[in-house]
Amino acid sequence: MKVSREQVAENRRTILEAASRLFRERGYGSVTVAEIMKAAGLTHGGFYGYFASKDELIAGALVDVLSKRPEPTGDLADYAAGYLSAAHRDNRAGGCPTAALAAETIRLAGEPRTEMTAGVKQQIARLSRIAPGETDVQKRQAAIGIWAAMVGAMILARVSDDAALSAEILAQTRNWLAPRAIDQGGAIAY
């Protein structure tokens, strides 16, 4: 039975979403194609009708999840507080793909690395629009520093098996970032 073009597109979207969740939760190497297809409600045999390789799937999952990253709303301090929360820390499968997958993506070549780089550039551009500073250069510098601190803190909080240390890393990074989210005029920059 032939599958409609619409169903093929829907199946591909479902596969990408399942892969994205599983990759963020367990990493690229710990997830098999069979597990992804099962999570998508499809058979393993159909995988190559959608993707030429697991690397192509990884790249596609990165494109998909990074394109769905919400635009920061509210003020920058609130954005950082939400990102640096216990709920985000504990939700690897639904959380930030950069914090979950950057260290693994370093070891990949080609398309997956290119897509992660595009996601980093996109997030820096988004944060640059709301970062404090009088010039575009100052705003970009602030965005890069704030984003690097947020992602680094999330990675350190997740890797720690000491609950108190993990919570402290998140809290202290939020506290450290708070004054950096305020522009020189005293108003929240957004």
Sequence and secondary structure as in RCSB ss.txt:
>XXXX:A:sequence
MKVSREQVAENRRTILEAASRLFRERGYGSVTVAEIMKAAGLTHGGFYGYFASKDELIAGALVDVLSKRPEPTGD
LADYAAGYLSAAHRDNRAGGCPTAALAAETIRLAGEPRTEMTAGVKQQIARLSRIAPGETDVQKRQAAIGIWAAM
VGAMILARVSDDAALSAEILAQTRNWLAPRAIDQGGAIAY
>XXXX:A:secstr
    HHHHHHHHHHHHHHHHHHHHHH STT  HHHHHHHTTS GGGGGGT SSHHHHHHHHHHHHHHT     S 
HHHHHHHHTSHHHHH GGGS HHHHHHHHHTT  SHHHHHHHHHHHHHHHHHHHHS  SSHHHHHHHHHHHHHHH
HHHHHHHHH S HHHHHHHHHHHHHHHGGGGB TTSSB  
